[in-house]
Amino acid sequence: MPSSRPRFPATLLAATLLAPIGAVLIARALIADLATPAVHPASAPTAASMTPDGDRTPEIHGRILDAEGNPVDGAAVRLVSPRVPYTIYGETESDPAGKFAFAHVGTEPVRVVADHDADGAVTSAEIHPAQGRSTELTLVLSAASAVRGTVVDTEDHPVARATLFVQGVPWIARGATSDTDGAFRLAMVPDGVTSLVAVAHGYKTARVSLPRREGPVELVVRVRLVAAAAVGGDVRDPDGNPIRARIVACEGQPSEKTAVSAEDGTFELPASTIGCEVVAQHDEYEASDAVVPVEGRRVGLRLKPGGAIEGVVVDESGAAVESFTVGVESFSGAQSRGIRGTPPREVKDPRGSFRLEKLAPGRYVLTAGTPGRPPGRSDAIDVAGGSATTGVRIVLPAGGSVIGHVFDQRHAPLEGVDLRFDATSSVIDSSARARSDGAGEYRLDGAPTGPFTLRAEKAGFRVRMLSGLRVDSRGTITKDITLDAIDGGSGFEFGGIGANVMRTPEGLAFAAVFEGDPAERAGLRAGDRILGIDAESTEGMSVADALQRLRGEAGTSVGVTVQRPKTGETVNILIERGTIVR
């Protein structure tokens, strides 16, 4: 039975084969004459190209039809540059009448390309827009071929995650990725495309010729990849000098690899990193721009200048602290992985001023300390490469005092017990020290406000740590301590949950959760990212800060919010602390 849909004349369909990649471009005024497809701007500005305020910028508009002359609804229409590098200037879709429009297109040469899954693709001839003129087109879609096949190595083993694409029409022929069996399928390959490109990590780029074809077919090809050589490269500091730096390739991907450059700046990465982004990182500089290795070429990486922090250290009254130590308590940024940070620096300055230089960009928290006072923290400080963040102020509190007695298991006074504060900072140890007298009495000054841990230690006895303590600045609390004699047993005990904390690129996480301890019984797992402790965000929190919040007297509870690394699920867990003996 004859089709009720109108057909385009045979001469017009023949013209389609003459246009680039099966395209047909027809000026609406010439459709009746069935002339060779071309673009002919109108002789005068049309209403569509003029706006009430006199805008005379060019406009391109028209219709998208299928091979039978019917309007195509929902075709993807793009305005692109005609030459490499290809640029997409605008994107739209055809309406139910097949119409589309691009306003304010400028006067650079362009092409209009369109595709629709059910009807094929089309690319116009090159268009040269003119000021104040409107170009009107009719584009007819022609069916495209499909290409499917298998990607293998030289031993015919399937290659998964290979990327396959055709060159010259990236806006139409979308790429494909091979599966675990090496299989792939490109659904729409225009007839004018004659080669297929395959790229996979660790292999040389492969090109496969496609046979000439007329009309839609499904081609079957076999792509064979040859292993590539290792990737070599060089890294330089901002002044162009060779430098030892961390090299990170394919970060966050299963194929991620790292290396450290030699003293002369040279490095080597496995071929599996070809096609990935590679960057150089260093504690004192901003990371290099990312470079994608190309087979057979050395990779050149150059670090960018780091930043700086300027500030002052004062006491509670605002008076300058003339002698102190200052260091990086915590850091978060693009270079979190493996960064060591600036070592603590000894400063002597009558104004209490300091300057830390050569800092990788990111967010910092600083700690400063001086004998006789607990360490003080800065607020979060954002540092950018090549500039200094100024006006930072760190206040060292006067600190509180802890007094009490130390006894043995029989409640006899213990003389000569060493007492100090444990893990008050991740970079600066507290200088506060005390020793019990003949009556077992002690006084330890310089306590932080808390939470903090008091550590008591004497040869022949198990180390005892009292955690979760708090005291006001210039205030005093009393804590009596009982030490157990060691008879070949464990070395220390404290109140906590039984888990170790580490810093990762994503923030704080549990490094280990010990079997049988409260954390494990409550459902915590190694690798869980710590988002909050007792409803306080861990952003900017150091490992020492987190440990002090997780520790506490046995029988008390702590709330922890964690994110599972594999699923991204967020879980709130309430844990009852226990006595941890090691």
C-alpha positions in Angstrom: 0.0 0.0 0.0 1.5 3.4 -1.0 2.7 5.5 1.9 0.6 8.5 2.8 3.7 10.5 3.8 5.0 12.9 1.1 8.3 12.0 -0.6 11.2 14.3 -1.6 11.9 14.2 -5.3 14.7 11.9 -6.4 16.8 14.8 -7.7 16.8 16.3 -4.2 17.8 13.0 -2.7 20.6 12.7 -5.2 21.8 16.2 -4.2 22.0 14.9 -0.6 24.8 12.6 -1.6 26.8 15.6 -2.9 26.8 17.6 0.4 29.4 17.0 3.1 28.8 13.8 5.1 25.5 13.2 3.4 24.2 16.7 4.2 21.9 18.8 2.1 21.7 22.5 2.5 19.0 24.3 0.6 18.1 28.0 0.6 14.3 28.1 1.0 13.9 30.4 -2.0 15.6 27.7 -4.2 13.7 24.6 -3.1 11.2 24.9 -6.0 14.0 25.0 -8.5 15.7 21.9 -7.0 19.1 23.6 -7.5 22.4 22.4 -6.0 22.2 22.8 -2.2 23.8 26.1 -1.2 23.5 29.0 1.2 22.2 32.3 0.0 21.7 35.1 2.5 18.7 37.3 1.9 19.4 40.5 0.0 18.2 42.6 2.9 17.7 42.2 6.6 14.6 40.2 7.5 12.3 40.9 10.4 13.9 38.1 12.3 17.3 39.8 12.2 16.0 43.2 13.4 15.1 44.0 17.0 13.3 47.0 18.3 16.6 48.6 19.4 18.1 48.2 15.9 20.2 45.1 16.6 21.5 44.0 13.2 23.6 40.9 14.3 23.3 37.9 12.0 20.7 35.1 12.6 20.5 31.6 11.2 17.2 29.7 11.3 15.4 27.1 9.4 13.8 23.6 9.5 15.0 20.0 10.0 13.2 17.4 7.8 13.5 13.6 7.6 14.3 11.8 4.3 10.6 11.9 3.3 10.3 15.6 3.8 8.5 15.5 7.2 9.4 17.9 10.0 11.5 16.4 12.7 10.6 17.2 16.3 13.4 17.1 18.9 16.4 17.0 16.6 19.6 18.1 18.3 20.8 21.2 16.4 24.2 22.8 16.9 26.1 25.7 15.6 29.8 24.7 15.3 33.1 25.9 13.9 33.9 24.4 10.5 37.5 23.6 11.3 39.7 22.0 14.0 39.7 22.8 16.9 35.9 22.3 16.8 33.9 24.6 18.9 30.2 24.4 19.6 28.8 28.0 19.6 25.2 27.1 20.4 22.8 24.2 20.9 19.0 23.9 20.5 16.3 21.5 19.5 13.9 21.6 16.6 10.2 22.2 17.5 7.2 20.0 16.3 7.3 21.9 13.0 11.0 21.1 12.7 12.0 24.7 13.1 15.1 26.0 14.9 16.9 29.4 15.2 20.2 30.8 16.4 20.3 34.6 17.0 23.3 36.8 17.4 25.7 34.3 15.7 28.5 36.7 14.9 30.3 36.8 11.6 32.7 33.9 11.9 32.3 31.0 9.5 30.1 28.3 10.9 28.2 25.1 10.1 24.8 23.9 11.3 24.7 20.2 12.2 21.8 18.2 13.4 21.0 14.6 14.4 18.1 12.6 15.6 18.3 9.0 16.7 15.5 7.8 14.5 16.3 9.7 11.4 20.0 10.2 11.1 22.3 13.2 10.8 23.1 16.1 8.6 25.9 18.8 8.3 25.5 22.0 6.4 28.0 23.5 4.1 30.1 26.4 5.5 28.1 29.5 6.2 29.5 33.0 6.3 27.1 35.2 8.3 26.8 38.9 7.4 25.8 41.9 9.5 22.1 42.6 9.4 21.3 39.5 7.4 19.3 36.4 8.2 20.3 33.0 6.7 17.4 30.5 6.3 18.1 26.8 5.8 16.4 23.5 5.3 18.4 20.5 6.4 17.4 16.9 5.5 18.5 14.1 7.8 20.1 11.1 6.1 20.4 7.8 7.9 23.8 6.9 9.4 25.5 3.6 9.9 26.2 1.8 13.1 29.6 0.3 14.0 30.1 -2.5 16.5 32.9 -4.7 17.3 35.5 -5.9 19.9 38.7 -4.3 21.3 41.5 -6.8 22.0 45.2 -6.7 22.8 48.0 -8.4 20.7 47.2 -11.7 22.4 43.4 -11.4 21.6 42.5 -10.7 25.3 39.5 -8.3 25.6 40.4 -4.7 26.5 37.8 -3.1 28.8 37.2 0.7 29.2 38.7 1.5 25.8 37.2 4.8 24.3 36.2 4.6 20.6 35.2 7.6 18.5 35.3 8.9 15.0 37.1 12.1 14.0 35.7 15.1 12.3 32.1 15.0 13.5 32.4 15.0 17.3 29.0 16.8 17.6 27.2 13.9 15.9 29.1 10.7 16.3 29.1 10.1 20.1 31.9 7.9 21.5 31.5 4.5 23.0 33.3 2.6 25.8 34.2 -1.1 25.5 32.8 -3.4 28.2 34.5 -6.2 30.1 34.3 -8.4 27.0 35.9 -5.7 24.9 32.6 -5.1 23.0 31.4 -1.7 21.9 28.8 -0.1 19.6 28.6 3.3 17.9 25.0 3.9 17.0 25.4 6.8 14.6 28.4 7.1 12.2 27.8 9.3 9.2 28.5 7.8 5.8 31.4 10.3 5.1 33.4 9.0 8.1 36.2 6.7 7.0 38.1 5.9 10.2 37.5 4.8 13.8 39.9 5.8 16.6 40.5 3.7 19.8 42.2 4.9 22.9 42.9 3.0 26.1 45.2 3.5 29.1 48.5 1.7 28.5 48.1 1.2 24.8 49.0 3.0 21.6 46.2 4.9 19.9 44.7 2.7 17.1 43.0 3.7 13.9 40.7 1.4 11.9 39.6 2.2 8.4 35.9 2.0 7.7 34.7 0.9 4.2 32.8 3.2 1.9 29.1 2.7 2.2 25.9 4.0 0.7 22.9 4.0 3.0 22.6 2.8 6.6 24.4 -0.5 7.4 25.9 -2.1 10.5 29.6 -2.6 10.3 31.5 -5.1 12.4 35.2 -4.4 13.2 37.9 -5.8 15.3 40.3 -3.3 17.0 43.7 -4.5 18.1 45.7 -2.5 20.6 49.4 -2.6 21.0 50.9 -1.9 24.5 52.6 1.5 24.8 56.0 2.3 26.4 56.3 3.8 29.9 55.7 7.6 30.3 58.7 9.7 31.1 58.7 13.3 32.2 60.3 16.2 34.0 59.1 18.5 36.7 60.4 22.0 37.5 59.8 24.5 40.3 58.3 28.0 39.5 61.8 29.3 38.7 62.5 26.5 36.2 64.8 24.4 38.4 64.6 20.6 38.6 62.9 19.5 41.9 61.8 16.4 43.8 58.0 16.4 43.7 55.1 13.9 44.0 53.6 12.9 40.6 50.0 11.8 40.6 48.4 10.3 37.6 44.7 9.2 37.1 43.8 10.4 40.6 40.7 8.8 42.0 40.5 6.2 39.2 41.3 2.5 39.5 44.4 3.1 37.4 45.8 5.8 39.8 49.5 5.8 40.0 52.0 7.9 42.0 55.7 8.5 41.7 58.4 10.8 43.1 60.7 12.7 40.8 64.5 12.4 41.2 66.7 15.2 42.2 67.1 16.1 38.5 63.3 16.4 38.2 62.9 13.3 36.0 60.2 10.7 36.6 58.6 7.6 35.0 55.0 6.4 35.0 53.6 3.1 33.7 51.9 3.1 30.2 48.5 2.6 31.9 48.6 6.4 32.7 48.4 7.4 29.0 45.2 9.3 28.5 44.9 10.3 32.2 45.7 13.7 33.7 49.1 13.9 35.4 50.0 16.6 38.0 53.0 17.5 40.1 52.5 18.3 43.8 54.9 19.8 46.4 54.3 21.0 49.9 55.8 24.4 49.2 54.0 25.2 45.9 50.8 25.2 44.0 50.3 22.1 41.9 51.2 22.1 38.3 48.6 22.3 35.6 47.3 18.9 34.6 48.9 17.3 31.5 47.5 14.3 29.6 50.4 12.0 28.5 50.6 11.3 24.8 52.3 8.1 23.6 55.9 8.8 22.6 56.2 12.2 24.2 57.8 13.3 27.5 55.6 15.0 30.0 56.7 18.5 31.2 55.3 19.7 34.5 55.9 23.0 36.2 54.9 23.9 39.8 53.3 27.2 40.5 54.3 29.6 43.3 52.9 28.8 46.7 51.2 31.2 49.1 52.1 32.7 52.5 50.4 33.5 55.9 51.3 36.5 58.0 50.0 37.1 61.5 50.7 37.7 65.2 50.7 35.7 68.4 49.4 37.4 71.5 48.3 36.5 75.1 44.8 36.9 76.5 45.4 40.6 77.2 46.5 41.3 73.6 50.2 41.7 74.5 52.7 40.3 72.0 54.2 36.9 72.7 57.9 37.5 71.8 59.1 33.9 71.6 56.9 31.0 70.3 56.6 28.0 68.0 54.1 28.1 65.2 53.1 25.2 62.8 50.3 23.8 60.6 47.7 22.0 62.7 45.5 21.0 59.8 45.3 21.4 56.1 42.7 20.7 53.4 43.0 21.3 49.7 43.6 19.8 46.3 47.0 18.5 47.6 45.7 16.9 50.8 47.0 13.4 49.8 50.5 12.9 51.2 51.1 16.5 52.1 53.4 17.0 55.1 53.0 20.7 55.6 55.5 23.3 56.9 57.5 22.1 59.9 56.9 24.0 63.1 59.0 27.2 63.2 60.7 28.9 66.1 60.0 32.6 66.2 61.5 35.4 68.2 59.9 38.8 67.5 59.2 41.7 69.9 55.9 42.3 68.0 54.9 38.6 68.1 54.8 38.7 64.2 55.4 35.6 62.0 55.3 34.7 58.3 55.0 31.2 56.9 56.0 31.0 53.2 55.9 28.4 50.4 52.5 27.0 51.3 50.5 24.9 48.9 47.1 26.5 48.3 44.3 25.3 50.6 42.7 25.9 54.0 45.0 25.9 57.0 44.6 26.0 60.8 47.7 27.0 62.7 48.8 26.2 66.2 51.2 28.4 68.2 52.7 27.6 71.6 55.2 28.9 74.2 56.4 27.4 77.5 54.0 27.9 80.4 50.9 28.2 78.3 48.7 25.7 76.4 48.8 25.9 72.6 46.5 28.4 70.8 44.7 27.8 67.5 44.0 30.2 64.6 40.7 30.3 62.8 40.6 28.6 59.3 42.9 30.4 56.9 42.4 30.3 53.1 45.7 30.5 51.2 46.0 31.1 47.4 49.1 30.5 45.3 51.3 33.5 44.7 49.8 35.7 47.4 49.9 36.2 51.2 47.0 35.9 53.6 47.5 38.6 56.3 45.9 39.7 59.6 46.0 36.2 61.2 45.8 36.4 65.0 46.5 33.5 67.4 45.8 34.0 71.1 47.6 31.9 73.7 45.4 31.4 76.8 46.9 31.4 80.3 45.7 27.9 80.8 44.3 26.1 83.8 45.7 23.8 86.4 45.2 20.1 87.4 46.0 19.1 91.0 45.7 15.8 92.9 47.4 12.7 94.2 48.8 9.6 92.6 48.3 6.2 94.3 49.1 2.6 93.7 46.5 -0.2 93.9 46.8 -0.3 97.6 46.1 3.4 97.8 49.7 4.1 98.9 51.1 7.5 97.6 53.4 7.1 94.6 56.4 9.4 94.3 58.2 10.3 91.1 55.2 9.9 88.7 55.7 11.9 85.5 52.6 13.9 84.5 51.9 15.7 81.2 49.2 16.5 78.8 48.8 14.1 75.9 48.1 15.0 72.2 47.2 18.6 72.8 48.2 19.3 69.1 49.2 17.5 66.0 52.3 19.6 65.6 53.3 21.2 68.9 53.7 19.2 72.1 52.7 20.9 75.4 55.8 21.8 77.4 53.9 21.4 80.7 55.5 18.8 83.0 55.1 17.8 86.7 56.2 15.1 89.1 54.5 13.8 92.2 56.2 14.3 95.5 56.7 12.0 98.5 53.0 12.3 99.4 52.0 11.5 95.8 50.8 15.1 95.3 51.2 16.9 92.0 50.3 20.2 90.3 50.3 20.5 86.5 49.8 24.0 85.1 49.2 25.1 81.5 46.2 22.9 80.8 44.1 23.7 77.7 40.4 24.4 78.1 39.6 20.9 76.8 38.7 18.4 76.2 42.2 17.2 77.0 44.0 14.1 78.3 46.2 13.9 81.4 48.9 11.2 81.2 50.5 9.6 84.3 53.6 7.4 83.8 56.1 5.7 86.2 58.4 2.7 85.5 56.9 -0.5 86.7 53.3 0.7 86.3 50.8 0.8 83.5 50.5 4.2 81.9 47.2 5.8 82.8 45.4 8.4 80.6 42.5 10.4 81.9 40.5 11.8 79.0 37.6 14.2 78.5 38.9 16.7 81.0 38.0 20.4 80.9 39.1 23.4 82.8 38.6 27.1 82.5 41.6 29.4 81.7 43.2 30.2 85.1 40.8 27.7 86.7 41.8 24.5 88.7 40.4 20.9 88.7 41.3 18.1 91.0 42.0 14.6 89.7 43.4 11.7 91.8 45.0 8.9 89.8 45.5 5.2 90.6 48.3 3.3 88.7 48.3 -0.5 88.3 51.6 -2.3 88.6 52.7 -4.1 85.4 53.5 -7.8 85.6 54.1 -8.6 82.0 50.8 -7.1 81.0 49.6 -4.3 78.8 51.4 -1.0 78.8 48.6 1.6 79.1 44.9 2.2 79.6 42.5 5.0 78.8 38.8 5.6 78.2 37.8 5.7 74.6 36.1 3.8 71.7 39.0 1.7 70.3 39.7 3.2 66.9 42.6 5.1 65.3 42.0 8.3 63.3 43.9 9.4 60.2 43.7 12.3 57.8 42.8 11.5 54.2 42.3 13.8 51.1 38.6 13.8 51.9 39.0 14.7 55.6 39.3 12.7 58.8 38.6 8.9 58.7 39.0 5.9 60.9 42.2 4.1 60.1 41.5 1.1 62.2 38.6 -0.2 64.3 39.8 -2.8 66.8 37.9 -6.0 67.3 35.8 -6.3 70.4 36.2 -2.6 71.4 33.2 -0.2 71.6 33.6 1.3 68.1 33.5 -2.1 66.4 30.5 -3.2 68.5 28.7 -0.1 67.5 29.2 -0.7 63.8 32.0 1.6 62.9 34.3 0.4 60.1 37.9 1.2 59.0 37.7 3.7 56.2 34.5 5.5 57.5 34.9 9.2 56.9 34.2 11.2 60.1 31.8 14.1 59.3 31.0 15.1 62.9 31.7 14.3 66.5 29.0 15.2 69.0 27.2 17.2 66.3 30.4 19.3 65.7 31.7 19.3 62.1 35.2 17.9 61.6 36.0 20.4 58.8 39.3 21.9 59.8 39.6 19.6 62.8 43.0 18.0 63.3 43.7 14.4 64.2 44.6 15.5 67.8 41.3 17.4 68.1 39.3 14.4 66.9 41.1 12.0 69.3 40.4 14.3 72.3 36.7 14.4 71.4 36.5 10.6 71.0 38.3 9.8 74.2 36.5 10.2 77.5 35.6 8.4 80.8 34.4 4.9 80.4 30.6 4.6 80.5 30.1 8.0 78.9 28.8 8.3 75.3 30.0 10.1 72.1 28.0 10.6 68.9 29.8 10.1 65.6 28.5 10.9 62.1 30.3 8.9 59.4 30.0 8.5 55.7 30.5 5.1 54.2 33.3 5.3 51.5 31.7 2.8 49.1 28.1 3.8 49.2 28.2 7.4 50.3 25.6 6.6 53.0 25.7 8.9 56.0 25.2 7.1 59.4 24.8 8.6 62.9 26.2 6.2 65.6 26.1 6.6 69.4 29.0 4.9 71.1 29.4 4.1 74.8 33.1 4.6 75.7 34.9 1.7 77.4 38.2 1.1 79.2 40.8 0.5 76.5 43.8 -1.6 77.6 46.8 -2.1 75.3 
